[in-house]
Amino acid sequence: MPEKQQFEASPESKAKAKQFRLFALLAWLVAIAGQVFAILKLIGDETLVYLIIAIVVILILAITGSTLWKKANRLDPASEKDKIKFFIQNQFGAIMGVLAFLPLVILIFMNKDVDSKTKGIAGSIAVIAMLIAGISGIDFNPPSIEQYTEQINQQTDIVRLLNYDNDSVYWTQSGNRYHVFEDCQHIRGREGITNGTVELSWEEKGISELCRTCQARAMRERNISEMDLEIPDSEIEEIIEE
């Protein structure tokens, strides 16, 4: 049986993930600064319109931060072995999204100097914005090293079955799928075609899908059915040798 592969993010992916996380933290920092400004300058000063504008800007920054953080986690995921770190890293966007609004929401409703109109309108908008920021920050399907490892090995087995026991694939810098055939119509003639293993396409580019055109062509040439692609790992070599 082929040796199973363990996913490890490449130095390039880790560097890009670090960059995404820094930009995410910057977005959240600016959002919190906007919240402080709104608390100190806008609450209770009959500036409802500007307060609403501030809430919208904070929401945009919070969502931007969460989006960048999720992209970073997909390039450099955490391990499920450390449950606390895994939870915090993957749900950090939700935590920061709530923190970007919670003090503001509390002060809008608790501040005695705020009139009922401001409390009703701005308070409701701030609560809705906080919920949107929190929910958008939740990662409902968080990636992990273990998940990537399992998927890489499953896809490697499929590619080996389709490609004469070879897990060599091709991809481009701008593409989001890897290819079994270098002359596939989707990459033929393009510059910057990279050749490597399925694992390498995950680690260096984050590509996790096989080109459907290549899959269909390989299945025709090898006379492989959809059922063959779902067989257990222990039977793959037997089919390859037939």
Secondary structure, 3 states (H helix, E strand, C coil): CCCCCCCCCCHHHHHHHHHHHHHHHHHHHHHHHHHHHHHHHHCCCCCHHHHHHHHHHHHHHHHHHHHHHHHHHHHCCECCCCHHHHHHHHHHHHHHHHHCCHHHHHHHHHCCCCCHHHHHHHHHHHHHHHHHHHHHHCCCCCCEHHHHHHHHHHHHHHHHHHCCCCCEEEECCCCCCEECCCCCCCCCCCCCCEEEEHHHHHHHHCCCCECHHHHHHHHHHHCCCCCHHHCCHHHHHHHHHC
